[in-house]
Amino acid sequence: MTDAERDLTLPEPVLDTVGVGPWEGTWPEDPRYDPELLAAGDRRNVVDRYRYWTVEAIVADLDARRHPFHVAIENWRHDLNIGTVVRTANAFLASAVHVVGRRRWNRRGAMVTDRYQHVRHHPDVGTLVAWARSEGLPLLAVDNLPGARPLETEPLPRACVLVFGQEGSGLTDEAREAADGVLSIAQFGSTRSINAGVAAGIAMHAWIRQHGM
């Protein structure tokens, strides 16, 4: 029997089912629970503590624990990385993600986490800057620019806005000039930059290591 024939005789792999089935026993009276999910089961990609909860209840619980850092990303060409940034911001419990430029962005990469993560829109950099100043939040640009300070060793403010540029072209001149500081991510290979979604994840985790643990 050839390897190909042997493979055909093997049973189909059984994949683990995500989530939980219908609630067994008496339903809880807690208003955070969703009757439809209790009846049908909860197959959402949420941690166990939020099983069967309504979206509104989950967001309210997250709001009580959110970290004081924000993430902003410029979106002049419908950047596909925004979904990844939103998903990562949800994982690290960022206060909000700010999309600067085009309002529309591809939500597929967010994997539905935009239901739980606050996402705000600013038509231009000036609007973002005005909002940040009104909140007393410093703007920290993350880009490999001359004079940038290494993210790996730089102390980060607890309350701040981490700003990322468009994939490929990086931060606009306006964003660079408005930033209160510029941070770079150490790289050791041949490419001059890394994916904007990856860079955002590295920077958010750097904040978590300093303030979230």
C-alpha beads as a LAMMPS data file, in Angstrom:
LAMMPS data file: protein, C-alpha beads

213 atoms
212 bonds

1 atom types
1 bond types

-500.0 500.0 xlo xhi
-500.0 500.0 ylo yhi
-500.0 500.0 zlo zhi

Masses

1 110.0

Atoms # bond

1 1 1 0.000 0.000 0.000
2 1 1 1.377 3.387 -0.979
3 1 1 1.466 6.329 1.412
4 1 1 -1.308 7.995 -0.596
5 1 1 -3.523 4.894 -0.335
6 1 1 -2.757 4.575 3.374
7 1 1 -3.812 8.202 3.916
8 1 1 -7.162 7.495 2.263
9 1 1 -7.884 4.748 4.796
10 1 1 -7.327 6.983 7.819
11 1 1 -10.410 8.438 9.508
12 1 1 -11.192 12.128 9.182
13 1 1 -9.594 14.073 12.059
14 1 1 -12.098 15.183 14.676
15 1 1 -11.656 18.899 15.369
16 1 1 -12.427 20.303 18.789
17 1 1 -15.656 22.288 18.814
18 1 1 -15.167 25.886 19.856
19 1 1 -17.227 27.104 22.783
20 1 1 -19.984 25.372 24.688
21 1 1 -23.393 23.935 23.930
22 1 1 -26.776 24.886 25.390
23 1 1 -26.867 25.588 29.120
24 1 1 -27.628 22.456 31.142
25 1 1 -29.920 22.763 34.142
26 1 1 -31.698 25.796 35.535
27 1 1 -30.878 29.011 33.727
28 1 1 -29.084 31.701 35.729
29 1 1 -31.106 34.811 36.596
30 1 1 -28.098 37.121 36.159
31 1 1 -29.075 39.771 33.558
32 1 1 -25.623 39.514 31.966
33 1 1 -26.606 36.202 30.420
34 1 1 -28.130 36.090 26.928
35 1 1 -31.242 33.854 26.695
36 1 1 -30.509 33.021 23.042
37 1 1 -26.998 31.857 23.878
38 1 1 -28.227 29.884 26.871
39 1 1 -30.663 28.077 24.596
40 1 1 -28.435 27.519 21.558
41 1 1 -24.941 27.457 23.027
42 1 1 -22.077 29.938 22.829
43 1 1 -19.577 29.279 20.027
44 1 1 -17.963 32.721 20.109
45 1 1 -14.215 33.259 20.466
46 1 1 -14.398 34.602 24.020
47 1 1 -12.700 33.545 27.243
48 1 1 -14.624 31.180 29.485
49 1 1 -15.635 33.850 32.011
50 1 1 -17.759 35.493 29.298
51 1 1 -19.564 32.373 28.094
52 1 1 -23.272 33.064 27.507
53 1 1 -22.876 36.783 28.348
54 1 1 -24.396 39.457 26.111
55 1 1 -22.017 41.635 24.097
56 1 1 -23.103 44.648 26.143
57 1 1 -22.270 42.880 29.416
58 1 1 -18.842 41.861 28.132
59 1 1 -18.021 45.403 26.983
60 1 1 -19.152 46.829 30.330
61 1 1 -16.898 44.414 32.199
62 1 1 -13.942 45.217 29.928
63 1 1 -14.557 48.952 30.348
64 1 1 -14.109 48.592 34.087
65 1 1 -10.623 47.133 33.569
66 1 1 -9.221 48.782 30.435
67 1 1 -5.618 49.938 30.364
68 1 1 -4.953 53.676 29.923
69 1 1 -3.038 53.398 26.638
70 1 1 -4.560 54.048 23.214
71 1 1 -3.492 52.964 19.743
72 1 1 -3.811 55.094 16.598
73 1 1 -3.147 54.005 13.027
74 1 1 -3.226 56.074 9.853
75 1 1 -5.517 54.712 7.145
76 1 1 -5.051 56.508 3.837
77 1 1 -5.266 53.425 1.575
78 1 1 -7.682 51.091 3.372
79 1 1 -4.870 49.478 5.342
80 1 1 -5.601 45.782 5.852
81 1 1 -3.532 45.785 9.045
82 1 1 -6.185 47.684 10.989
83 1 1 -8.150 44.518 11.716
84 1 1 -5.032 42.946 13.206
85 1 1 -4.383 46.068 15.285
86 1 1 -7.937 45.998 16.649
87 1 1 -7.727 42.305 17.494
88 1 1 -4.399 42.788 19.296
89 1 1 -5.660 45.890 21.113
90 1 1 -8.555 43.801 22.408
91 1 1 -6.154 41.105 23.604
92 1 1 -4.094 43.665 25.535
93 1 1 -7.197 45.576 26.691
94 1 1 -6.294 48.945 25.162
95 1 1 -8.566 51.833 25.998
96 1 1 -9.386 52.444 22.330
97 1 1 -8.128 52.165 18.766
98 1 1 -8.164 55.379 16.734
99 1 1 -8.386 55.123 12.944
100 1 1 -7.037 58.270 11.275
101 1 1 -8.049 59.036 7.696
102 1 1 -10.498 56.838 5.830
103 1 1 -13.398 55.687 7.963
104 1 1 -13.811 52.345 6.213
105 1 1 -11.423 49.492 6.980
106 1 1 -11.412 45.741 6.444
107 1 1 -12.910 44.193 9.570
108 1 1 -12.150 40.607 8.612
109 1 1 -8.791 40.639 10.370
110 1 1 -10.417 41.825 13.594
111 1 1 -12.169 38.444 13.956
112 1 1 -15.248 40.147 15.456
113 1 1 -13.202 41.720 18.284
114 1 1 -14.372 45.165 17.130
115 1 1 -17.618 44.326 18.958
116 1 1 -15.714 44.442 22.237
117 1 1 -12.971 46.976 21.452
118 1 1 -13.729 50.696 21.231
119 1 1 -12.775 51.976 17.769
120 1 1 -12.907 55.730 17.075
121 1 1 -12.457 57.638 13.847
122 1 1 -10.557 60.861 13.209
123 1 1 -10.696 62.370 9.703
124 1 1 -7.116 63.642 9.907
125 1 1 -4.044 63.830 12.121
126 1 1 -4.973 67.289 13.371
127 1 1 -8.222 65.963 14.831
128 1 1 -6.397 63.124 16.595
129 1 1 -3.851 65.562 18.001
130 1 1 -6.560 67.912 19.263
131 1 1 -8.333 65.025 20.991
132 1 1 -5.104 63.728 22.574
133 1 1 -4.171 67.193 23.835
134 1 1 -7.622 67.634 25.371
135 1 1 -7.145 64.350 27.222
136 1 1 -3.588 65.166 28.307
137 1 1 -2.206 62.148 26.427
138 1 1 1.264 62.214 24.816
139 1 1 1.534 60.933 21.257
140 1 1 4.334 58.386 20.764
141 1 1 5.065 57.568 17.144
142 1 1 6.426 54.089 16.435
143 1 1 8.582 54.124 13.312
144 1 1 12.206 53.441 12.405
145 1 1 13.173 57.064 11.863
146 1 1 16.482 58.869 12.431
147 1 1 16.748 59.920 16.071
148 1 1 14.110 57.461 17.274
149 1 1 14.644 55.998 20.731
150 1 1 14.656 52.192 21.118
151 1 1 11.314 50.814 22.255
152 1 1 13.113 47.994 24.043
153 1 1 14.702 50.298 26.641
154 1 1 12.486 53.390 26.647
155 1 1 10.152 53.937 29.631
156 1 1 6.577 54.315 28.370
157 1 1 3.989 56.575 30.030
158 1 1 1.047 54.715 31.549
159 1 1 -1.430 56.939 29.725
160 1 1 -0.410 57.577 26.127
161 1 1 -1.274 57.096 22.451
162 1 1 0.915 54.767 20.382
163 1 1 0.765 55.979 16.766
164 1 1 1.472 53.823 13.709
165 1 1 1.726 54.741 10.052
166 1 1 0.311 53.376 6.842
167 1 1 1.785 50.059 5.746
168 1 1 4.675 50.720 3.384
169 1 1 4.938 54.506 3.542
170 1 1 4.956 54.733 7.342
171 1 1 3.905 57.807 9.287
172 1 1 2.984 60.990 7.463
173 1 1 5.077 64.108 8.004
174 1 1 2.177 65.628 9.925
175 1 1 2.067 62.706 12.348
176 1 1 5.837 62.787 12.837
177 1 1 5.806 66.508 13.596
178 1 1 2.914 66.175 16.052
179 1 1 4.490 63.299 17.993
180 1 1 5.886 63.966 21.452
181 1 1 8.443 61.222 20.887
182 1 1 9.453 58.611 18.316
183 1 1 10.212 54.979 19.164
184 1 1 11.856 52.369 16.963
185 1 1 11.717 48.574 17.094
186 1 1 15.078 46.813 16.852
187 1 1 15.497 44.745 13.688
188 1 1 18.359 42.483 12.696
189 1 1 17.514 41.208 9.219
190 1 1 17.668 42.638 5.715
191 1 1 14.282 44.375 5.509
192 1 1 13.957 48.041 6.474
193 1 1 10.550 47.691 8.148
194 1 1 8.094 45.206 9.556
195 1 1 4.370 44.788 9.079
196 1 1 2.352 47.563 10.738
197 1 1 0.106 45.083 12.520
198 1 1 3.121 43.223 13.901
199 1 1 4.779 46.474 14.980
200 1 1 1.632 47.506 16.847
201 1 1 1.528 44.173 18.661
202 1 1 5.173 44.479 19.720
203 1 1 4.644 48.029 21.009
204 1 1 1.491 47.111 22.928
205 1 1 3.250 44.190 24.540
206 1 1 6.125 46.474 25.523
207 1 1 3.569 48.638 27.345
208 1 1 2.083 45.551 29.022
209 1 1 5.500 44.417 30.240
210 1 1 6.073 47.806 31.882
211 1 1 2.637 48.535 33.290
212 1 1 0.267 45.614 32.894
213 1 1 1.942 42.771 34.745

Bonds

1 1 1 2
2 1 2 3
3 1 3 4
4 1 4 5
5 1 5 6
6 1 6 7
7 1 7 8
8 1 8 9
9 1 9 10
10 1 10 11
11 1 11 12
12 1 12 13
13 1 13 14
14 1 14 15
15 1 15 16
16 1 16 17
17 1 17 18
18 1 18 19
19 1 19 20
20 1 20 21
21 1 21 22
22 1 22 23
23 1 23 24
24 1 24 25
25 1 25 26
26 1 26 27
27 1 27 28
28 1 28 29
29 1 29 30
30 1 30 31
31 1 31 32
32 1 32 33
33 1 33 34
34 1 34 35
35 1 35 36
36 1 36 37
37 1 37 38
38 1 38 39
39 1 39 40
40 1 40 41
41 1 41 42
42 1 42 43
43 1 43 44
44 1 44 45
45 1 45 46
46 1 46 47
47 1 47 48
48 1 48 49
49 1 49 50
50 1 50 51
51 1 51 52
52 1 52 53
53 1 53 54
54 1 54 55
55 1 55 56
56 1 56 57
57 1 57 58
58 1 58 59
59 1 59 60
60 1 60 61
61 1 61 62
62 1 62 63
63 1 63 64
64 1 64 65
65 1 65 66
66 1 66 67
67 1 67 68
68 1 68 69
69 1 69 70
70 1 70 71
71 1 71 72
72 1 72 73
73 1 73 74
74 1 74 75
75 1 75 76
76 1 76 77
77 1 77 78
78 1 78 79
79 1 79 80
80 1 80 81
81 1 81 82
82 1 82 83
83 1 83 84
84 1 84 85
85 1 85 86
86 1 86 87
87 1 87 88
88 1 88 89
89 1 89 90
90 1 90 91
91 1 91 92
92 1 92 93
93 1 93 94
94 1 94 95
95 1 95 96
96 1 96 97
97 1 97 98
98 1 98 99
99 1 99 100
100 1 100 101
101 1 101 102
102 1 102 103
103 1 103 104
104 1 104 105
105 1 105 106
106 1 106 107
107 1 107 108
108 1 108 109
109 1 109 110
110 1 110 111
111 1 111 112
112 1 112 113
113 1 113 114
114 1 114 115
115 1 115 116
116 1 116 117
117 1 117 118
118 1 118 119
119 1 119 120
120 1 120 121
121 1 121 122
122 1 122 123
123 1 123 124
124 1 124 125
125 1 125 126
126 1 126 127
127 1 127 128
128 1 128 129
129 1 129 130
130 1 130 131
131 1 131 132
132 1 132 133
133 1 133 134
134 1 134 135
135 1 135 136
136 1 136 137
137 1 137 138
138 1 138 139
139 1 139 140
140 1 140 141
141 1 141 142
142 1 142 143
143 1 143 144
144 1 144 145
145 1 145 146
146 1 146 147
147 1 147 148
148 1 148 149
149 1 149 150
150 1 150 151
151 1 151 152
152 1 152 153
153 1 153 154
154 1 154 155
155 1 155 156
156 1 156 157
157 1 157 158
158 1 158 159
159 1 159 160
160 1 160 161
161 1 161 162
162 1 162 163
163 1 163 164
164 1 164 165
165 1 165 166
166 1 166 167
167 1 167 168
168 1 168 169
169 1 169 170
170 1 170 171
171 1 171 172
172 1 172 173
173 1 173 174
174 1 174 175
175 1 175 176
176 1 176 177
177 1 177 178
178 1 178 179
179 1 179 180
180 1 180 181
181 1 181 182
182 1 182 183
183 1 183 184
184 1 184 185
185 1 185 186
186 1 186 187
187 1 187 188
188 1 188 189
189 1 189 190
190 1 190 191
191 1 191 192
192 1 192 193
193 1 193 194
194 1 194 195
195 1 195 196
196 1 196 197
197 1 197 198
198 1 198 199
199 1 199 200
200 1 200 201
201 1 201 202
202 1 202 203
203 1 203 204
204 1 204 205
205 1 205 206
206 1 206 207
207 1 207 208
208 1 208 209
209 1 209 210
210 1 210 211
211 1 211 212
212 1 212 213
